[in-house]
């Protein structure tokens, strides 16, 4: 019996453990100080009333013989997939129900999709990056090439035609940077993928934070993307489902490689290894798309976005370079005076009693950058913004 030795090539990631350790050490030494955590990557507002109502009703249905449900369809119930189809149609993206796969979240799908690709493919990921894209490919032993996201390109790297890659990861709005690609930039990626016969894995987990109509919320708003892209989306940040678990993946029927439909392969993979998302959760997810549900989740998203604006305002006033904070819950800024991400972490904790996430934890280009999130309470954000203003 041999293990998958690729797992031994995984780098230990102590980022959040180290943040937690330093934070608790500081709290122990300074018990009277109120520390504000702007490092949270999780939502804090509860589920909206429409979702709660739909899930409560679904639980009651499950308790009656006439309406009880056992295993559901592998791709998700039609009632939810129809809502997702209509949601895309509002942005002029026409989908077939067969192209929509409901799952327990974007993390699972963005990882599991690799099952249907050869381990010989080369992979391109931006640096800094959401670490899941890297680690899941290391587990399979694929070769990873990094493209630089930095101040020069405002953390929105574009394709380098001299480099070939088979699998390309894009995340917009981006975690950790909050940067968002425009149509022209995404078109360059789609053209590059088509020229290279490559596939784009497009993570749109934060699309609901885009309120600027001039920005694309789906890769399928770009012509040609249905021949080279898969999109991963999630109810986690849109509707506070991080603990409930639900997401969806769009695999176009036109997407073929070596004469094989990726949609068919993914269906085969899911129907073999996955038994669907619970009926109760899918009812809750469908309620997000009702007009009341949409208004309620928008209210929560706007709350987070207003928080982001308050933090961004301080950085603008202090003339500190940053991206994000507008169409994203993340604010990514340059540490002042050229200090390292961890030096700035210590400085901010000791002088402002604010916790954030050192950018170096997301890749080498994250060094000397820092991530703050807007998922906190308004009063905390206001206090943190005041403290930031004093120390920056
Ligand atoms: N993709 C990105 C870029 C994320 O930041 C996250 C969560 O933080 C996920 C996917 C995971 O989403 P889910 O909760 O749907 O698994």
Boltz pocket constraint, residues with backbone or C-beta under 6 A from the ligand:
constraints:
  - pocket:
      binder: B
      contacts: [[A, 41], [A, 104], [A, 105], [A, 106], [A, 107], [A, 108], [A, 130], [A, 171], [A, 173], [A, 174], [A, 175], [A, 203], [A, 205], [A, 233], [A, 234], [A, 235], [A, 236], [A, 241], [A, 242], [A, 246], [A, 247]]
      max_distance: 6.0
